[in-house]
Structure formats: structure tokens, C-alpha cells
Amino acid sequence: MARDQIKPDEKSGRENRCHSRKPVASFMHERNEQAMSLETIRDVAHQGPFQPEWDSLAKYTIPSWYQEGKFGLFMHWGVYSVPAFHNEWYPRNMYQPGRAEFEHHVKTWGPHTAFGYKDFIPLFRCELYNPDEWASLFHESGARFVVPVAEHHDGFAMYHTDLSEWCAAKMGPKRDMMGELAAAVRRQGMVFGASSHRAEHYWFMDGGRKFDSDVQNPRFAGLYGDAQPAPNHHVYTRAEDGPSREFLEDWLRRCCEIVDRYQPQLVWFDWWINHVSYAPYLKLFAAYYYNRAAEWGKGVAINYKYTAFPEGTAVFDVERGQLAGIRPVLWQNDTSVSKNSWCHIEGQDYRTVTSLIQDLVDIVSKNGALLLNICPHSNGTIVEKEQQILREIGGWLRINGEAIYGAGYWRVFGEGPTEVKEGAFTDTHRQPFSGEDIRFTTKNGVLYALLMAWPGETALIRSLAPSAGHRGTVRTVSLLGCESSLAFEQTAEGLRVRLPASRPCDHVYTLKIEGENLVE
């Protein structure tokens, strides 16, 4: 086996060969073979505390900044922000006859041979982009970590790469958008991460092969890639549906290049790395990244969906979804301020601030973290509505943050009648929380009861009833944001607390309960 070849997963039956489906022209012609070689990747992956095997990677521990931070910001910003139509899948769907994006594109921009996705790049100017203003807003929101999209499925990198000419540093704005933001975020004391959606690019532009379009022009293969027919996205065990070795090796190089150039402390992956073909490359990437982090002396994390990584080797992520109960190992929900898109579009359907804060509270009560996406404009500004959302979340956290940052979970996550369904794509379909819905967190022997809606004159916490197994003694109860203690009584029903006439904040209200043996 050559030093720069990766041994296939023998269990998958995948041969060490290129995919049988042949592209018009390989996007790899432009690659700098000296940049991030496979030999370097393999050397680093085998030299350090981790080896590229799941048993070794299971020694990984989630860093304290993540355990304590709880709240981060995500941002989908790229060339797809220019058409600002429907959602961030515009670059795919504009090449799918019969889709609304296809019809919109022809009507607005002309035929695909005359104006393809590549032609949006010169219009992606980002002329008003000020990363320090972004970072200041993010800090004001209360976010502890920031994760921009490094590359989405469209194949256009928002960072400087030696592996492609199709990047923001060389085209469009001709700036290292991600690098500038990384520096600004770190100046504000926040943790910087990056997301890669590169895996899905293998088939993302396949519609352009079905009719006369610029996707078939070899001159643009560096952007459009091989554009192979899309497989069934929910079948991950068929090696023959997976990408070529050439694509997988390029994917690995790009990921490791991001690691070395920007030292992100979190790397987020989208779902298609769950395909069986990625398994040996994921192990190499994880060992490379964790070993690099050991050199830097920084705690890092990888986010994955479904079953791409074994339990304990990375951090599990649920897209736009929740868990029904406590997960003893930290997990994450990623969702967006908008219900209908992850990127800037005309006609955003925004979620309420109340629902977003309720999600944060529910997630933290179950030992999770929230990664909340915003949708910057193509000119480099964050629209006023989204600035308002972030500032309002920040205002709530300034009052209630002690029940969120660094908080742990209690013996039960909460109580109340509102059902939270487990799974992805469920967080925008939940019924509104009621005044009986409560979530719990703990820190330094203190129990926090977060009221998901204002219950009226009194709040009854049934989980603190003797019949619920409670044996502790409550000494004082206060409401964060209020100066005086509250009257309460412990009864057979639970802890009944008399609330003040005026509310200290909006959205969710935090009772701080102190005493003996409350969080045993």
C-alpha cells in the first residue's frame, strides 16, 4: 500500500478504486499536490495521544469550554446569499427542472448556459462586512462560541485554501472571510469553530447534467465538481453509492487544511459523513485533529449527526431537533432563527425569541448545548431583525445566565404537560409551553427551576414533593432579576412559591432554590 493511499473499509466491500461513474472533467486538476499531503495527514494521525482507530479515539474528552458555554452561534453565509431565494439549497435546486428555484432562476437571471451559479460569485461582494462588528454583536448575544460555515454544499470555500481557486480569498470579495472572523471572535474572548458541508458536494450539482448548463463545462469543474447522481440520502451502507476515493481524499485534505490554518476548536459536519465510505477518513481526521489540538494545548470537539462517530469519540448533534430526556454525555441542537431557511432570503419566517430561549433552556436541562444559526446578507451585514433577536437573547442571559452557563442537569430534566418529541426537525412543531412547564438545572449545590411561561401568582414545583422522591430542605427561594427573596411553602404537592407582581424579564423565569440536599 502506497504511503499516501488510505486503506478502504474492508467490511464495506469497497475496492480501492475510483468511482465507475465518470465526470466530464475532474475538479482535481487544480489541486496543489504539495498542499496538505496525505502523507502528512497520516503521520500526524499516528503521532500523538490518538491513533486513527475508534478504540483510541474513545479516549477523547469533551472540553470544559463546551461543557460550560452551552450557547453558540452558527452562520450560513455564502454565494447562495446573493439570489436570496427559497433557501441555501438554491445552487442545487436551480438546476432541477420543475423546482421553483429553476423557474425563478430562468425568469430572473436567464438560461443556465448564460448565467449559472458561478456567475453569482462576482455579485458576492460583501462590501459592508465588518468582522469586528459581527463579533461585538455575538458577544452581546451571550454566545460563548461561534461557528461560521467554511464551505457549504455549493463547493465555494469562505476561507483561503490552497486546494482550490474557488474560494472567497481569490474570487468574489477576495478576502479571507472566515479568517477575519476568527481573529475578531477571539479578540472578544469567544471560542472559534468552523463547519464543513463539503461531503454533500459530490452529488449536489447533479441536476446540471440533465440539460444544457454550465455544470457540464470543463472550465468550471473546480466549482461544480463531479456532480454525480444523488443517492438515496437515507441509505448509508451501500459503498457503491458513495464518493470516489479521489473525492474522499480531497475532502480529508480540505478538512485538515482548515484545522491547520485556523485552529478551530469545534468542527461541525453535516449528515452525509454518515455514509459508510467516510468511516476510515473520519478516523484519520479525528486523530489528526485531536493530535493537533494536543500540540496547541486547546480543547476541541467534532460535531456529527446520526451514527457517523461511535459514542464517546465526538459530540452528537441533532438538527432542528430535541431529545426527550437527559443524555449524560453532552450533546447539541443546531437550529436557525428562521423556520424556512438557513441563509438570507427574502421573506424569512422568523421564530420568536421566546421559543428560541425555551429551546435553549430545554436543551441545557437535558445536558445539551444550542448552536443557533443566523443568516447574514450577501453584502456582509446582519439584518436588523436578527440583530434584535440576538440582543434580546443576550439581555435574557445577563439576568438568567447563572442557570445556563456551567450548569449541570438534575435528577429529572423538568415537569409539565407539554410534550417535547425526540428527533431531528421537531423543534418548530412543538406546542407552546404552559405555566406548568418547568425545567431544572443545577450548579454549586443550587437548584434552578426555570418557568417556561409565567404561571400567575404562584408557581408549584411538583418534583420537590416528598412523593416525587425529594428529601431535601429548602431554605431560600429567589427569582433571578429580583432583589428580595420569595415566600414559599413545602407541601405534599410540592414547593409552592409566591411570585412578585412584576416580572424581572421576558420569556423564561428562573427560580433560584437554595437549601440542603437539593441536588443529591
For each residue, the residues with C-beta under 8 A, 3 or more apart:
1: 5 7
2: 5
3: 38 39 42
4: 37 38 39 42
5: 1 2 16 38
6: 38 245 248 249 252 280 281 284
7: 1 10 16 280
8: 12 14 15 16 245 280
9: 12 14 239 276 277 279 280
10: 7 13
11:
12: 8 9 237 239 276 277 279
13: 10 239
14: 8 9 239 240 242 276 277
15: 8
16: 5 7 8 245
17: 245
18: 244 245 246
19: 226 228 242 243 244 247
20:
21: 226 228 229
22:
23: 26 27 221 225 226 227 228
24: 216 218 221
25: 29 218 221
26: 23 29 221 226 246
27: 23 30 164 221 222 223 224 225 226 250
28: 31 246 250
29: 25 26 221 222
30: 27 164 165 222
31: 28 35 163 164 250 253
32: 35 162 163
33: 37
34: 37
35: 31 32 162 163 253 257
36: 40 41 162 163 253 254 256 257 260
37: 4 33 34 40 41 253
38: 3 4 5 6 41 42 249 252 253
39: 3 4 42 43
40: 36 37 43 44 256
41: 36 37 38 44 45 252 253 256 284 288
42: 3 4 38 39 45 46 284
43: 39 40 46 47
44: 40 41 47 48 287 288 291 292
45: 41 42 48 50 51 52 284 287 288 291
46: 42 43 51 52 287
47: 43 44 291
48: 44 45 287 290 291 294 295
49: 59 290 291 294
50: 45 56 57 59 60 286 287 290 291 294
51: 45 46 56 57 287
52: 45 46 56 57 280 283 284 286 287 288
53: 56 57 283 287
54: 57 58 283 310 313
55: 58
56: 50 51 52 53 59 287
57: 50 51 52 53 54 60 283 286 287 290 309 310 313 314
58: 54 55 310 312 313
59: 49 50 56
60: 50 57 286 290 312 313 314
61:
62: 66 67 299 301 315 329 330
63: 66 67 265 298 299 300 301
64: 67 68 299
65: 68 69 144 145 191 265 299
66: 62 63 69 145 191 266 299 301 315 330 369
67: 62 63 64 330 406
68: 64 65 144 405 406
69: 65 66 72 144 145 191 369 405
70: 144 360 364 369 370 404 405 406 407
71: 142 143 144 360 369 370 372 393 397 404 405
72: 69 143 144 145 146 147 191 193 266 369 370 371 372
73: 138 141 143 145 146 147 371 372 373 374 390
74: 147 148 149 195 268 334 336 371 372 373 374
75: 146 147 148 149 373 374 375 376
76: 80 81 88 149 152 336 342 343 373 375
77: 81 148 149 158 177 343 344 375 376 378
78: 81 88 124 149 152 154 156 158 343
79: 82 91 117 120 121 124 154 156 172
80: 76 83 88 89 90 91 120 152 154 343
81: 76 77 78 84 124 343 344 375 376 377 378
82: 79 120 123 124 378
83: 80 90 94 104 105 108 109 120
84: 81 343 344 345 346 378
85: 90 101 104 108 345 346
86: 89 90 93 100 101 104 341 345
87: 90 340 341 342 343 345
88: 76 78 80 152 341 342 343
89: 80 86 92 93 101 153
90: 80 83 85 86 87 93 94 101
91: 79 80 94 95 117 153 154 204 205
92: 89 95 96 153 154 204 205 207
93: 86 89 90 96 99 100 101 102 207
94: 83 90 91 99 101 102 104 105 112 117
95: 91 92 102 112 117 205 206 207 208 210 213 215
96: 92 93 99 101 102 207
97: 102 207 210 211
98: 102
99: 93 94 96 102 103
100: 86 93 103 104
101: 85 86 89 90 93 94 96 104 105
102: 93 94 95 96 97 98 99 105 106
103: 99 100 106 107
104: 83 85 86 94 100 101 107 108
105: 83 94 101 102 108 109 112 115
106: 102 103 109 110 111 112
107: 103 104
108: 83 85 104 105
109: 83 105 106 115 119
110: 106 114 115
111: 106 114 115
112: 94 95 105 106 115 116 208 211 212 213 214 215
113: 116 212 213 214
114: 110 111
115: 105 109 110 111 112 119
116: 112 113 119 208 213 214 215 220
117: 79 91 94 95 120 154 205 214 223 224
118: 121 214 220 223 224
119: 109 115 116 122 123
120: 79 80 82 83 117 123 124
121: 79 118 124 156 166 171 172
122: 119 125 171 172
123: 82 119 120 378
124: 78 79 81 82 120 121 168 172 173 378
125: 122 172 173 378 379
126: 129 168 172 173 175 177 378 379 380
127: 173 379 380
128: 379 380 381
129: 126 134 173 175 177 180 379 380 381
130: 133 134 380
131: 134 135 180 181 183 184 185
132: 135 136 184 187
133: 130 136 137
134: 129 130 131 137 138 181 184 376 382
135: 131 132 138 139 146 181 184 185 187 188 190
136: 132 133 139 140 188
137: 133 134 140 141 382 387 390 391
138: 73 134 135 141 143 146 185 188 190 390
139: 135 136 143 188 189 190
140: 136 137 390 391 394
141: 73 137 138 390 391 393 394 397
142: 71 393 394 396 397 398 401
143: 71 72 73 138 139 146 190 372 390
144: 65 68 69 70 71 72 190 191 405
145: 65 66 69 72 73 190 191 192 193 265 266
146: 72 73 75 135 138 143 181 185 190 191 192 193
147: 72 73 74 75 192 193 194 195 264 266 268 371
148: 74 75 77 158 177 178 181 194 195
149: 74 75 76 77 78 152 158 194 195 197
150: 157 158 159 178 194 195 196 258
151: 154 155 156 157 158 159 196 197 198 201 254
152: 76 78 80 88 149 156 197
153: 89 91 92 197 198 200 201 204 270
154: 78 79 80 91 92 117 151 201 204
155: 151 166 198 201 204 205 223 224 225
156: 78 79 121 151 152 166 167 168 171 172 223
157: 150 151 160 161 164 166 167 168 169 254
158: 77 78 148 149 150 151 167 168 177 178
159: 150 151 167 168 169 176 177 178 179 194 258 261 262
160: 157 167 168 169 170 176 179 261
161: 157 164 167 169 254 257
162: 32 35 36 257
163: 31 32 35 36 250 253 254 257
164: 27 30 31 157 161 167 222
165: 30 170 171 222
166: 121 155 156 157 170 171 222 223
167: 156 157 158 159 160 161 164 170 171
168: 124 126 156 157 158 159 160 171 172 173 174 175 176 177 178
169: 157 159 160 161 174 175 176 177
170: 160 165 166 167 174
171: 121 122 156 165 166 167 168 174
172: 79 121 122 124 125 126 156 168
173: 124 125 126 127 129 168 177 380
174: 168 169 170 171
175: 126 129 168 169 180
176: 159 160 168 169 179 180
177: 77 126 129 148 158 159 168 169 173 180 181
178: 148 150 158 159 168 181 182 194 262
179: 159 160 176 182 183 261 262
180: 129 131 175 176 177 183 184
181: 131 134 135 146 148 177 178 184 185 192
182: 178 179 185 186 192 262 264
183: 131 179 180 186 187
184: 131 132 134 135 180 181 187 188
185: 131 135 138 146 181 182 188 190 191 192
186: 182 183 189 190 192
187: 132 135 183 184
188: 135 136 138 139 184 185
189: 139 186
190: 135 138 139 143 144 145 146 185 186
191: 65 66 69 72 144 145 146 185 265 266
192: 145 146 147 181 182 185 186 262 263 264 265
193: 72 145 146 147 264 265 266 267 268 301
194: 147 148 149 150 159 178 258 262 264 266 267 268
195: 74 147 148 149 150 267 268 269 270 303
196: 150 151 199 254 255 258 267 268 269 270
197: 149 151 152 153 200 201 269 270
198: 151 153 155 201 251 254 255
199: 196 202 243 251 269 270 272 273 275 278
200: 153 197 203 204 270 271 272
201: 151 153 154 155 197 198 204 205 225
202: 199 225 226 228 243 247
203: 200 206 227 228 229 230 231
204: 91 92 153 154 155 200 201 225 227 230
205: 91 92 95 117 155 201 208 215 224 225 227
206: 95 203 209 210 227 228 229 230
207: 92 93 95 96 97 210 215
208: 95 112 116 205 211 213 214 215 216 224 227
209: 206 213 215 216 227 229
210: 95 97 206 207
211: 97 112 208
212: 112 113 216
213: 95 112 113 116 208 209 216
214: 112 113 116 117 118 208 217 220 224
215: 95 112 116 205 207 208 209 220 224 227
216: 24 208 209 212 213
217: 214 220 221
218: 24 25 221
219:
220: 116 118 214 215 217 223 224
221: 23 24 25 26 27 29 217 218 224 225
222: 27 29 30 164 165 166
223: 27 117 118 155 156 166 220
224: 27 117 118 155 205 208 214 215 220 221 227
225: 23 27 155 201 202 204 205 221 247
226: 19 21 23 26 27 202 243 244 247
227: 23 203 204 205 206 208 209 215 224
228: 19 21 23 202 203 206 243
229: 21 203 206 209
230: 203 204 206 233
231: 203 235 238 241 242
232: 235 241
233: 230 271 272
234:
235: 231 232 238 241
236: 274 275 276 306
237: 12 276
238: 231 235 241 242 276
239: 9 12 13 14 242 276 277
240: 14
241: 231 232 235 238 275
242: 14 19 231 238 239 248 275 276 277 278
243: 19 199 202 226 228 247 248 251 275 277
244: 18 19 226 247 248
245: 6 8 16 17 18 248 249
246: 18 26 28 249 250
247: 19 202 225 226 243 244 250 251
248: 6 242 243 244 245 251 252 277 278 281
249: 6 38 245 246 252 253 281
250: 27 28 31 163 246 247 253 254
251: 198 199 243 247 248 254 255 278 281
252: 6 38 41 248 249 255 256 281 284 285
253: 31 35 36 37 38 41 163 249 250 256 257
254: 36 151 157 161 163 196 198 250 251 257 258
255: 196 198 251 252 258 259 267 285 289
256: 36 40 41 252 253 259 260 285 288 289
257: 35 36 161 162 163 253 254 260 261
258: 150 159 194 196 254 255 261 262 264 267
259: 255 256 262 263 264 267 288 289 292
260: 36 256 257 263 292
261: 159 160 179 257 258
262: 159 178 179 182 192 194 258 259
263: 192 259 260 292 296 298
264: 147 182 192 193 194 258 259 267 300
265: 63 65 145 191 192 193 293 298 299 300 301
266: 66 72 145 147 191 193 194 300 301 302 303
267: 193 194 195 196 255 258 259 264 289 300 301 302 303
268: 74 147 193 194 195 196 302 303 317 334 371
269: 195 196 197 199 273 302 303 304 305 308
270: 153 195 196 197 199 200 273 305
271: 200 233 274 305 306 308 319
272: 199 200 233 275 278
273: 199 269 270 278 282 304 308
274: 236 271 278 304 305 306 307 308
275: 199 236 241 242 243 272 278
276: 9 12 14 236 237 238 239 242 279
277: 9 12 14 239 242 243 248 281
278: 199 242 248 251 272 273 274 275 281 282 308
279: 9 12 276 282 283
280: 6 7 8 9 52 283 284
281: 6 248 249 251 252 277 278 284 285
282: 273 278 279 285 286 308 309
283: 52 53 54 57 279 280 286 287
284: 6 41 42 45 52 252 280 281 287 288
285: 252 255 256 281 282 288 289 302
286: 50 52 57 60 282 283 289 290 302 309 313 314
287: 44 45 46 48 50 51 52 53 56 57 283 284 290 291
288: 41 44 45 52 256 259 284 285 291 292
289: 255 256 259 267 285 286 292 293 300 302
290: 48 49 50 57 60 286 287 293 294 300
291: 44 45 47 48 49 50 287 288 294 295
292: 44 259 260 263 288 289 295 296
293: 265 289 290 296 298 299 300
294: 48 49 50 290 291 297
295: 48 291 292
296: 263 292 293
297: 294
298: 63 263 265 293
299: 62 63 64 65 66 265 293
300: 63 264 265 266 267 289 290 293
301: 62 63 66 193 265 266 267 314 315
302: 266 267 268 269 285 286 289 309 313 314 315
303: 195 266 267 268 269 314 315 316 317 332 334 371
304: 269 273 274 308 309 314 315 316 317
305: 269 270 271 274 308 316 317 318 319 424
306: 236 271 274
307: 274 310
308: 269 271 273 274 278 282 304 305
309: 57 282 286 302 304 313 314 316
310: 54 57 58 307 313
311: 316 329
312: 58 60 329
313: 54 57 58 60 286 302 309 310
314: 57 60 286 301 302 303 304 309
315: 62 66 301 302 303 304 330 331 332
316: 303 304 305 309 311 327 329 331 332
317: 268 303 304 305 331 332 333 334 371
318: 305 321 322 323 331 332 333 334 423 424
319: 271 305 333 334 335 424 425
320: 333 334 335 336 424 425 426 427 428
321: 318 333 335 422 423 424 425 426 427
322: 318 333 359 362 363 366 420 421 422 423 426 427 430
323: 318 326 327 331 366 368 422
324: 420 421 422
325: 366 413 422
326: 323 365 366 367 409 412 413
327: 316 323 330 331 366 367 368
328: 367
329: 62 311 312 316 367
330: 62 66 67 315 327 367 368 369
331: 315 316 317 318 323 327 366 367 368 369
332: 303 315 316 317 318 363 368 369 370 371
333: 317 318 319 320 321 322 359 363 368 369 370 371 427
334: 74 268 303 317 318 319 320 370 371 372 373
335: 319 320 321 356 359 370 371 372 373 427 428
336: 74 76 320 339 341 342 351 372 373 374 375
337: 350 351 356 372 373 374 375 386 389
338: 341 342 345 348 349 350 351 375
339: 336 349 350 351 428
340: 87 345 347 348 349
341: 86 87 88 336 338 344 345 348 375
342: 76 87 88 336 338 373 375
343: 76 77 78 80 81 84 87 88 375
344: 77 81 84 341 348 375 376 377 378 383
345: 84 85 86 87 338 340 341 348 375
346: 84 85
347: 340
348: 338 340 341 344 345 375 385
349: 338 339 340
350: 337 338 339 385 386 389
351: 336 337 338 339 355 356 428
352: 355 356
353: 356 357 389 392 393 396 506 507
354: 357 358 506 507 508
355: 351 352 358 359
356: 335 337 351 352 353 359 360 372 389 393
357: 353 354 360 361 393 396 507 508
358: 354 355 361 362 433 452 507 508
359: 322 333 335 355 356 362 363 370 427
360: 70 71 356 357 363 364 370 372 393 404
361: 357 358 364 365 404 439 450 452 508
362: 322 358 359 365 366 413 414 420 439 452
363: 322 332 333 359 360 366 368 369 370
364: 70 360 361 367 368 369 370 404 407 409 439 441
365: 326 361 362 409 410 413 414 439 440 441 450
366: 322 323 325 326 327 331 362 363 409 413
367: 326 327 328 329 330 331 364 408 409
368: 323 327 330 331 332 333 363 364
369: 66 69 70 71 72 330 331 332 333 363 364
370: 70 71 72 332 333 334 335 359 360 363 364
371: 72 73 74 147 268 303 317 332 333 334 335
372: 71 72 73 74 143 334 335 336 337 356 360 393
373: 73 74 75 76 334 335 336 337 342
374: 73 74 75 336 337 382 386 389 390
375: 75 76 77 81 336 337 338 341 342 343 344 345 348 383 386
376: 75 77 81 134 344 380 381 382 383
377: 81 344 380 381 382 383
378: 77 81 82 84 123 124 125 126 344
379: 125 126 127 128 129
380: 126 127 128 129 130 173 376 377
381: 128 129 376 377
382: 134 137 374 376 377 386 387 390
383: 344 375 376 377 386 387
384: 387 388
385: 348 350 388 389
386: 337 350 374 375 382 383 389 390
387: 137 382 383 384 390 391
388: 384 385 391 392
389: 337 350 353 356 374 385 386 392 393
390: 73 137 138 140 141 143 374 382 386 387 393 394
391: 137 140 141 387 388 394 395
392: 353 388 389 395 396 506
393: 71 141 142 353 356 357 360 372 389 390 396 397
394: 140 141 142 390 391 397 398
395: 391 392 398 399 505
396: 142 353 357 392 393 399 400 505 506 507 508
397: 71 141 142 393 394 400 401 404 405
398: 142 394 395 401
399: 395 396 480 481 504 505 510
400: 396 397 403 404 450 480 481 505 508 509 510
401: 142 397 398 404 405
402: 405 407 443 448 480 512
403: 400 407 441 443 448 450 480 510 512
404: 70 71 360 361 364 397 400 401 407 441
405: 68 69 70 71 144 397 401 402
406: 67 68 70 443
407: 70 364 402 403 404 441 442 443 448
408: 367 441 442 443
409: 326 364 365 366 367 413 440 441 442
410: 365 413 440 441 442 447 519
411: 469
412: 326 415 440 463
413: 325 326 362 365 366 409 410 439 440
414: 362 365 437 438 439 440 463
415: 412 436 437 438 461 462 463
416: 433 434 436 437 438 452
417: 434 436 437
418: 430 431 432 433 434 437 452
419: 430 431
420: 322 324 362 426 430
421: 322 324 426 429 430
422: 321 322 323 324 325 426
423: 318 321 322 426
424: 305 318 319 320 321
425: 319 320 321 428 429
426: 320 321 322 420 421 422 423 429 430
427: 320 321 322 333 335 359 430
428: 320 335 339 351 425
429: 421 425 426
430: 322 418 419 420 421 426 427
431: 418 419
432: 418 453
433: 358 416 418 437 452 453
434: 416 417 418 437 452 453
435: 451 452 453 454 455 456 459
436: 415 416 417 455 460
437: 414 415 416 417 418 433 434 451 452 453
438: 414 415 416 449 450 451 452 459 461 463
439: 361 362 364 365 413 414 449 450 452
440: 365 409 410 412 413 414 447 448 449 450 463
441: 364 365 403 404 407 408 409 410 448 450
442: 407 408 409 410 445 446 447 448 518 519
443: 402 403 406 407 408 446 448
444:
445: 442 514 518 519
446: 442 443 512 513 514 518 519
447: 410 440 442 513 514 518 519
448: 402 403 407 440 441 442 443 510 511 512 513
449: 438 439 440 459 461 510 511 513
450: 361 365 400 403 438 439 440 441 508 509 510 511
451: 435 437 438 454 455 459 508 509 510 511
452: 358 361 362 416 418 433 434 435 437 438 439 508
453: 432 433 434 435 437 508
454: 435 451 499 503 509
455: 435 436 451 458 459 460 499
456: 435 499
457: 498 499
458: 455 496 497 498 499
459: 435 438 449 451 455 496 497 499 511
460: 436 455 493 494 495 496 497
461: 415 438 449 464 494 495 496 497 511
462: 415 465 468 493 494
463: 412 414 415 438 440 468 470 494
464: 461 468 470 472 474 490 494 495 513
465: 462 468 470 491 492 493 494 495
466: 469 470 471 492
467: 492
468: 462 463 464 465 494
469: 411 466
470: 463 464 465 466 494
471: 466 517 520
472: 464 515 516 517 518 519 520
473: 515 516 517 518
474: 464 477 488 490 495 513 514 515 518
475: 514 515 516
476: 485 513 514 515
477: 474 485 486 488 495 497 511 512 513 514
478: 482 484 485 486 511 512
479: 482 486 499 500 504 509 510 511 512
480: 399 400 402 403 504 505 509 510 511 512
481: 399 400 504 505 510
482: 478 479 486 500 504
483:
484: 478 500
485: 476 477 478
486: 477 478 479 482 497 498 499 500 511
487: 497 498
488: 474 477 495 496 497 498
489: 495 496
490: 464 474 494 495 496
491: 465 494 495 496
492: 465 466 467
493: 460 462 465 496
494: 460 461 462 463 464 465 468 470 490 491
495: 460 461 464 465 474 477 488 489 490 491 513
496: 458 459 460 461 488 489 490 491 493
497: 458 459 460 461 477 486 487 488 511
498: 457 458 486 487 488
499: 454 455 456 457 458 459 479 486 509
500: 479 482 484 486 503 504
501:
502:
503: 454 500 506 509
504: 399 479 480 481 482 500 509
505: 395 396 399 400 480 481 508 509
506: 353 354 392 396 503
507: 353 354 357 358 396
508: 354 357 358 361 396 400 450 451 452 453 505
509: 400 450 451 454 479 480 499 503 504 505
510: 399 400 403 448 449 450 451 479 480 481
511: 448 449 450 451 459 461 477 478 479 480 486 497
512: 402 403 446 448 477 478 479 480
513: 446 447 448 449 464 474 476 477 495 518
514: 445 446 447 474 475 476 477 518
515: 472 473 474 475 476 518
516: 472 473 475
517: 471 472 473 520
518: 442 445 446 447 472 473 474 513 514 515
519: 410 442 445 446 447 472
520: 471 472 517
